[in-house]
Amino acid sequence: MRTLLTRLRTRLRSRLRGDAGMNTAEYAVGTLAAVAFAGLLLKVLTSDSVQAALAGVVDRALQ
């Protein structure tokens, strides 16, 4: 009886325990999202209006 309860408790714990990490498909989606965000950030930071605003901030900081 004790062995049966131990097995049931072990099985229940393993089913209730969540995944701690990502599998390969999740890594692929996460990497794709990171690359897309980096591309968007690059596009925004290299735009003329953002570069002018950043240059203004740097000029004011150096005066």
Phi, psi and omega in degrees: 000317181296320178296320179297316179296321178297316179295318179296318179296318178297316180295318179295316179298319181292327179284328181278340181288130180276169176288132181272335184232187180257148174268183187299317180296321178292323175298318180297315179293319178296320178294318178298318178295320179295319179293319178297318179294320178296319177296317178296317179297319177298317180297317181292315184289338179265004177286153184298318184293320180289321178296321178295318179295317178294321177296321177297319179296317180293318179299315179294326181290329182273351181272000000 
